[in-house]
Amino acid sequence: MNHLELIEKAKEARKLSYSPYSNFKVGAALLTKDGKVYLGANIENSSYPLCMCAERNAIYHALMEGEKKENFVMLALSADTDEPCSPCGACRQVMSELLPRDIRIFMSNLKGDIKETTIEELLPFAFSSEDLK
Ligand code: THU
């Protein structure tokens, strides 16, 4: 699967968003080396801080199916934004710990704009488990 197909999967995931409070739907799709795709969408709650982002839902979905970090090769996210949708800070922190350094990350919007980025670019000087030693 190429990045354009993965972005289409993220757009499909977006349709599963539960976002009655923000009305802002986000979809994410995580691809493994053996071609499996795990979807995530943002899921909100009337207790607002409990809202969960699409990217984290996709990552946790894959981990709960037994996938290993080393096997993740691409992550795509999509939302109806002017510029390709950028992951929030909390997701960047989670991505920096649970995704491999060399994963390809594609931000996109519904108009077809795409921007490729990396973990390092999204979160330089990340806090990590190394800092706890
Ligand atoms: N959201 C995501 O799903 N991913 C992001 O990286 C940015 C924000 C969701 C959270 C909330 O449900 C809605 O978008 C508005 O912030």
Boltz pocket constraint, residues with backbone or C-beta under 6 A from the ligand:
constraints:
  - pocket:
      binder: B
      contacts: [[A, 18], [A, 19], [A, 22], [A, 24], [A, 25], [A, 26], [A, 41], [A, 42], [A, 43], [A, 44], [A, 51], [A, 52], [A, 53], [A, 54], [A, 55], [A, 86], [A, 87], [A, 88], [A, 91]]
      max_distance: 6.0
